[in-house]
Amino acid sequence: MVNSSEIGPMLTVREVARLLHIHSNTVRRWADRGIIRAYRISRRGDRRFRRGDIARFLAELNVNEGNKEKLSSTRHQNTRKIHHGTG
């Protein structure tokens, strides 16, 4: 079993929602779908999140958003070439 001092402070659903600028229900849904990692605590099954897991999620999201922008830019350039008869 992992000692709670080894894990460090955990974030609540509300705290993660504020960090990600999304609704608390979205945090719960993403946790249920495995999009973000959650740890269930207590008999009620409250969710808690590690700061590091959320930081990694944001880093991956930023990388993926950058790739989408590059792809979108490339598509736009290719579309312009086709419409203008170049390329």
N, C-alpha and C positions, 0 to 999 in steps of 0.2 A: 504494500500500500504506500502511496506517495504522501509524504508529509506536506501539510498545507503551506509551511514556510518555504518549501522548495518550489511551489507553484507560483507564489507571489500573489499580489492582489488581483482579484478577478473582476471583470466588468459585468454589470447587470444588462438585461435586455434594453432598458431605457438608456443606459450610458452608451451602448453600442449604436442604438438608433440615433442618438445625438451626434456621435462621431461620424456616422455614415450619411447623416441627413436623410434618413428614411423613417418610416413608421415602425413602431414597436412590433406590430403584427408581421411586417415584412421580415424583421430580424428573426422572429420565431419561425416563420415559414422557411426562410433560407437555412436556418439551423436544422429544421426537420428534413429538408431535402439534401443536407450535407454540403451546401454551398459555403457555409461558414461553420467552423467546428464549435460545438457547445458541449459543456459538461453539465450533467444533471446532478443537482444536489437536493437534499431534503426529501422527505416523503412526498411532498407536493410535486417534485420533479422540476423545481425552478432551474432555469438555465443560467449558466455563468460562462464567461468567455475570457480566454487569456489575451492579454494585450498583444503579445507576439503573434498570435494567430490572426488577430484583426489587422495588425500591421502588414503581415504577409499577404492577407487578402487584398488590402488596399494597394500594395506594391504590384501584385499580379493584375489587378484591375487597371492600374495606370499603364502597365506595359501593354495590356490588351487594347486599351483605348488608343494608345499611340499607334499600334498596328492597324487599328480600324481607320484612323485618320490618314495614315500612309496609303492604305488600300483605297480609301475614298478619293484621295488626291490623285492617285494613279489612274483610277477609273475616270475621273473628271478630265484629266489630260488626254487620255485615250479617246474619250467621247468627243472632245474638241477636235482632235486630229481627224477623226472620221467625218465629222460634220463639215470641216473646212477642207477636206480632200487631201490632207497631208498624212503621211505615215502609212 
